[in-house]
Structure formats: structure tokens, C-alpha cells
Amino acid sequence: MSDKLELSENEWRERLTPEQYHILREGGTERAFTGAYEKNKAAGEYFCAGCGAPLFMSDTKYDSGSGWPSFYRPVDAEAVEEHRDTAHGMVRVEVRCANCEGHLGHVFPDGPNPTGLRYCINSASLDFKPEE
């Protein structure tokens, strides 16, 4: 994705709910087991709640037991960006939307085959569209 969505902080605040703003723009995290999509098993596609970019397909979602929606790969290798995160005294890999740079969650190397990855994503950073 070459043209990133860039909005002012006021435009982001108008576009997003307070919880979405906190997560997507400030790097916050929703509490485990509270997100709208953590238990969602419907077939469909997950999009960025900030900009609408496609991020994950339901057939890559699995129950990791972590309390957040978990996926083993994004819809496309260029859909997300990964950044080193050393906040809170930990070293993790942050996952951001490649289109709007919104914080989505983190990726860990403890997922299932075929990738061995667990994209642990905040529900509030996602929109879900079920298959028709």
C-alpha cells in the first residue's frame, strides 16, 4: 500500500469511538475476553476499524485462549506492518495497519501451523463483514 491514510488527531477523534481511538491511535489494549470478536466464529473478513483496509480472513482465526481475536496470518503480507515494542518492560512485536498505521495488537511466535504465528488483535481495532 503506497498511499497511507493521514488524518489530523481531531479527524481521528471524530471518526473513531473513544475506545477505538485509545487503541488505534494511542496504542492501548482492551481487557482480555471483553472484545466483540474474541468468540466470533462466523465466516467473513476483518477490516481495520480506522480506515477500512482488509486485514484478516475468518479462516485464519483460531481460539488461542488469550482473550483476544487471534489469527495465524494477515490477508496479505503488506496489510500489516510490524514494529519492535519495548513498552512495559517487555520486548514484543507490535502490529499496525499498513494503510493508516493504527495499532492493532501484537504478533507472537507461538501460533499454529502453517505459520507458527499468533496475531493477537484488539476487537476494537477491527470491523467484521460476514460472508454473504
Secondary structure, 3 states (H helix, E strand, C coil): CCCCCCCCHHHHHHHCCHHHHHHHHHCCCCCCCCCCCCCCCCCEEEEECCCCCEEEEHHHEECCCCCCCEECCCCCCCCEEEEEECHHHCCEEEEEECCCCCEEEEEECCCCCCCCCEEEECHHHEEEEECC
